[in-house]
Amino acid sequence: MIYLSQLLGNPVLDASGEKLGAVSDLGIATGEVFPRVTSLAFTGPGKTPFMISWRKYVESFGEDEIRLGVVATDVRFSYLQPDEVLLARDILNKQIVDTRGMRVVRVNDLKLSDTSSTQLRLLGAEVGARGILRSISPALERIATRIGRVFGKPIPERIIAWSYMDLVERDLSNVKLSVSHKTLDDMHPADVADIIEQLDPRLRGRVFAQLDDEQRADAMAELEEDKAAEIMGDLSEAEASRMLSAMDPDDAADLVGELSYEKAEKLLRIMGVEDAAAIRQLLGYRDGTAGRIMTSEAVSLPEAGSVADAVERLRGLEESFETVRYLYLVDEDGRLSGAVTLNALLVNEPSARLADIAAVDLVTASPEDDQEDVAESISKYNLLALPVVDDEGKLLGIVTVDDALDVLEEEHAEDLQIAGAGRSNSSTGEGSHSLLWLLRRELWFFFWIVGVAIMAGVSGGSVPLVNTLLASSALPIALILADDSVSYVTNFFLENDSDDEDSPSMLGFAIKSIGLGVIFGAIVFLIVSGFNSVVFADADGAELVRALLAGFSGAAISTIASFVLSPIYLAILRYRDRRNEETSGYVLSLVAMGIALATFALVAATITGPGIILV
């Protein structure tokens, strides 16, 4: 086997041994499972680019040189054909889509088969660490792999075959591909959305442009709202309007809600009247309500109709219509009176009346109901869809199970964020994610180091370093308990709904928080007082006793202050929740520890007097 990195830069010699230039690239024919190398690109004198036929002129190749079978005067230059791509220009060091693993990767090298003395075929792209090491130095790769084997940690090759590679930075729509070549067009919309979110922002629009209108609409519905709005902003008004029309009304409303008012109005005005009206109706409801996540695409029939009528109605629906789980029956006044499942239609005679086979004890929601309550109802009653009705009982739309799952996932993610949990992504940046994980888990340690450095620096050397270190030894207690106070608040917030009558009042929470702070503070101070009476009983340690007492007194008072502030943190969480704004528990911890550090330093300096810790 041979790699592209081993060929690039090698001299190109003619039959007489005269150097014509240096290898700059290889072209492949894309219409094969393992594409043949069809062209050789090299740079001649003055860095002039040339391209010749590989099959016609190359006689032999290796890691040191490529030799042609003719003399320089017999070489005739050619051009890249429509069904060819260049390995170095179009693939090497580029982002590609691994359509088998459904991820975005970067090509570090390309593996070629050299089973024939004159023919090369592309086996696949190397996307692992070995490709990076080899591009730096083949010797470095060999050393690293040997060291890995010695320690029982081999460094494997990570090869993606050509048939599972989809180029991002070159549109292959007009390039002849093998029938086995899998592209983004063959993937599920949710997988396409995942791929687009992994790409660099500059490439998202390029990939999106390769999809047809239906694929765009399906993928856009699966994207995170901010990324979907970003891509939407890059589309022309006609393209964006056409795509919105192809989306389900609830998905389209979510996307339009992320756009600026001017952009949204322009798109709605040039859309079809019915599509625009459906979106405007959903936009009229508040965020976080059943009305905002419901779809108006629900099948309703008169309760006097028959099974045959229902089947005929289903046959007349467009293919893109929201998946039908139930048919809803309405009475003469248009009020919801029952629901018929698809299974009931199949097992009953065409002449059977819908009212006779319908379920009438329905679980419904109001458009102003909280979306989380609606999602929990769908989960509790094992529903595939839940009808949304107005005050008069008329059907407005339905909330489907997939939308309910999205809500539950979103609420779970928000709870994790408030609780301070971080997200991980194993596909990229593992080292940086590990550092962030450590920083979040042991945040108090970094505050402690910074606090000691600040106090030692402010004292300016006028105080023995041992006194400063002794006083600051109690700082971790203040920081950890400050973080615990935030955890106490976030847990209370997540477990108690402020609108629930049985939920503890803010006053009760405040009294309990202050009580906990006083108890913890007293415990800290009593422990250190007893410790001092035993260890520093003689008068010679008076200065050390004073520094230690100053530190633990600061920790005790800082702890009380942290829990006293707990009701304020709770009020902030509830206020932002009512406005549908996310709040990070990590940020709350940062604030709480910052306040604890400042309180600790102030109390310690006050007790010890100027010159001991702070001057």
C-alpha positions, 0 to 999 in steps of 0.5 A, spaced: 500 500 500 502 507 498 499 513 501 498 520 497 502 523 502 508 519 500 507 521 492 506 528 493 513 532 491 516 526 488 520 528 482 517 526 475 522 523 470 522 521 463 524 515 460 531 518 459 531 520 467 530 527 465 526 531 471 520 534 468 517 536 475 514 534 482 508 531 483 502 536 485 496 531 485 493 525 482 486 525 478 481 519 479 475 516 475 469 517 480 465 512 476 468 506 480 467 502 487 475 503 487 477 509 483 483 508 478 488 514 478 487 516 471 491 523 471 498 525 474 499 533 475 505 536 476 509 542 477 514 544 472 520 549 471 517 556 474 512 552 478 508 551 471 502 546 472 501 540 467 497 534 467 498 528 463 494 521 462 497 516 468 495 510 464 498 512 457 505 515 460 506 512 467 511 506 467 513 505 474 512 509 481 514 509 488 515 513 494 521 516 491 520 518 484 515 517 478 518 515 472 514 515 465 515 511 459 517 516 454 521 522 453 519 529 455 518 531 447 513 525 446 509 527 452 502 530 450 498 534 456 491 533 457 485 536 462 481 534 468 475 530 465 468 532 468 468 525 471 474 526 475 476 529 481 483 531 484 485 527 490 489 533 494 485 539 491 478 536 492 479 531 498 486 532 502 485 536 508 478 537 507 471 536 511 468 530 508 461 526 510 462 519 512 455 517 510 456 510 513 458 513 520 453 519 519 459 524 521 463 529 519 471 528 518 477 531 516 481 527 511 488 527 513 491 522 508 489 518 502 490 510 501 492 507 495 492 500 492 499 499 488 498 491 487 500 493 480 506 496 477 503 501 473 496 502 476 493 505 482 486 505 485 484 509 491 482 505 497 479 510 502 481 516 506 485 516 512 481 520 517 485 518 524 491 520 527 496 516 523 494 520 517 497 526 521 503 523 523 505 520 516 504 527 513 509 530 518 514 524 517 513 517 515 518 515 520 514 519 526 508 515 524 512 508 525 515 510 531 508 512 534 505 506 532 511 502 535 510 505 541 503 504 541 504 497 540 509 496 546 504 499 551 498 495 548 495 501 545 495 500 538 494 506 533 489 503 528 488 506 521 481 509 520 479 508 513 473 511 509 472 507 503 470 512 497 463 509 496 462 512 503 465 519 502 461 525 500 465 531 498 463 537 501 467 542 498 465 540 491 458 539 488 458 532 485 451 532 482 454 533 475 459 528 476 458 520 474 459 516 480 458 508 481 451 506 483 454 504 490 456 511 492 452 513 497 451 521 498 447 525 502 441 524 498 440 517 501 440 519 508 435 520 513 433 527 514 435 527 521 442 524 519 443 530 514 441 535 519 446 532 524 451 532 518 450 539 517 450 541 524 457 538 524 460 542 518 464 549 519 459 554 518 462 556 511 460 549 508 453 548 511 450 552 506 454 549 500 451 542 502 444 545 503 444 547 496 445 540 494 439 538 496 432 538 493 426 542 496 423 536 499 430 534 502 431 541 504 424 542 508 425 535 512 432 537 514 431 544 516 425 541 520 431 537 524 436 542 525 437 546 531 433 553 531 439 558 531 443 554 525 436 553 521 435 561 521 442 562 519 442 557 513 435 561 512 438 567 512 443 565 506 437 563 502 434 567 497 427 569 498 424 565 493 428 559 495 426 560 503 419 561 501 418 555 497 422 551 503 417 553 508 411 551 504 414 544 504 415 544 511 409 542 516 406 548 519 409 547 526 416 546 524 415 552 519 412 557 525 418 555 529 423 557 524 419 563 522 419 565 529 427 565 529 427 570 523 427 578 524 420 581 523 422 584 516 425 577 514 419 573 516 414 578 513 417 578 507 417 570 506 410 570 509 407 575 504 410 571 498 408 564 500 401 561 498 395 564 502 393 557 506 400 556 508 402 563 510 395 563 514 397 556 518 403 559 520 401 566 522 395 562 526 401 558 530 405 564 531 399 567 535 400 563 541 406 564 546 412 560 546 412 554 550 405 553 549 401 547 546 398 552 541 405 553 538 407 546 538 401 543 535 400 542 527 394 544 524 394 538 519 389 534 522 384 530 519 376 531 521 370 528 519 363 529 521 361 524 526 355 521 521 360 519 516 362 512 514 368 508 514 368 508 507 368 516 507 374 516 512 378 512 507 376 516 501 378 522 505 385 519 507 386 517 499 385 524 497 391 527 502 397 529 499 403 525 500 407 530 504 401 531 509 402 530 517 402 523 518 395 521 520 394 517 527 387 518 528 381 521 525 377 526 529 370 527 529 366 533 529 358 534 531 354 539 527 356 545 531 364 543 529 365 541 536 370 535 537 366 529 539 371 523 538 377 519 535 377 513 530 384 510 530 387 507 523 386 500 526 379 501 527 378 503 520 381 496 517 377 492 522 370 495 520 366 494 514 366 500 509 358 501 511 360 502 519 358 509 522 364 512 524 360 515 531 359 507 532 367 505 532 370 512 535 373 513 542 369 519 545 373 519 552 378 523 549 384 527 553 385 534 550 389 540 551 388 548 550 392 552 546 395 556 552 397 549 556 404 549 557 407 544 552 411 540 558 404 538 561 402 536 554 408 532 552 407 529 559 400 527 558 402 524 551 407 520 555 402 518 560 396 516 556 401 512 551 398 517 545 400 518 538 397 525 538 393 529 542 388 534 540 388 541 541 381 545 542 379 552 543 374 554 549 368 552 545 371 545 544 372 546 536 378 542 534 384 547 532 390 542 531 394 536 534 400 535 538 404 529 535 408 524 539 414 526 535 413 534 538 412 531 545 419 528 545 422 534 542 419 538 548 421 533 553 428 532 550 429 540 550 426 540 558 431 535 560 437 539 556 434 545 560 434 542 567 441 539 566 444 546 564 440 549 570 443 543 574 450 545 571 451 539 567 456 540 561 455 536 554 460 532 551 462 531 544 466 525 543 467 526 535 472 532 536 476 536 541 476 531 546 482 534 550 479 541 550 472 537 552 476 534 558 479 540 560 472 544 560 469 538 564 475 538 569 474 546 570 466 545 571 467 539 576 472 542 580 471 550 579 472 551 587 479 549 586 481 554 581 477 559 585 482 557 591 488 558 587 486 565 584 484 567 591 491 565 594 494 569 589 490 575 589 491 575 597 499 574 597 500 579 591 496 584 595 499 583 601 506 585 598 510 581 602 509 585 608 506 579 611 509 572 612 507 567 607 505 562 612 500 566 615 497 568 608 496 560 606 494 558 613 488 563 613 486 561 605 486 554 607 479 555 609 477 558 603 475 551 599 470 551 605 467 557 603 467 556 595 464 548 596 459 551 600 457 556 595 457 551 590 452 547 594 448 553 595 447 553 588 445 546 587 440 546 593 437 552 589 437 549 582 434 542 585 428 546 589 427 549 582 427 543 578 422 539 583 417 545 585 413 548 580 412 555 582 405 555 579 403 549 584 399 550 590 402 545 594 409 548 592 413 551 598 412 559 598 418 563 597 418 565 604 418 558 607 424 557 602 428 563 604 427 561 612 430 554 610 435 557 606 438 562 612 437 556 617 441 552 613 447 557 612 447 559 619 447 551 621 453 550 616 457 557 618 456 555 626 459 548 625 465 550 621 467 556 626 466 551 632 470 545 629 476 550 628 475 553 635 476 546 638 482 545 633 485 551 635 484 550 643 488 543 642 494 545 637 495 552 638 494 552 646 501 556 647 502 563 646 507 563 641 502 561 636 498 567 637 499 570 630 498 563 627 491 562 631 489 569 629 490 568 621 487 561 622 481 564 626 480 569 621 480 564 615 475 560 618 471 566 620 471 568 613 469 561 611 463 561 616 460 568 614 461 567 607 457 560 608 451 564 611 452 569 606 451 564 600 445 561 603 442 568 605 442 569 597 439 563 595 432 566 595 435 571 590 438 565 585 431 562 586 427 568 584 432 569 578 431 562 575 423 563 576 423 570 572 427 567 567 423 561 566 417 565 565 420 569 560 422 562 556 430 564 557 435 559 559 439 560 565 446 556 566 447 553 573 454 553 571 454 561 571 450 561 577 456 557 580 461 562 578 457 568 581 456 564 587 463 563 588 465 570 586 461 573 592 464 567 597 471 569 595 470 577 596 466 576 602 471 571 605 477 576 603 473 582 606 471 578 613 479 575 614 482 582 612 477 585 617 478 580 623 486 580 622 487 588 621 490 591 615 497 588 613 495 581 615 492 579 609 490 585 605 493 591 605 
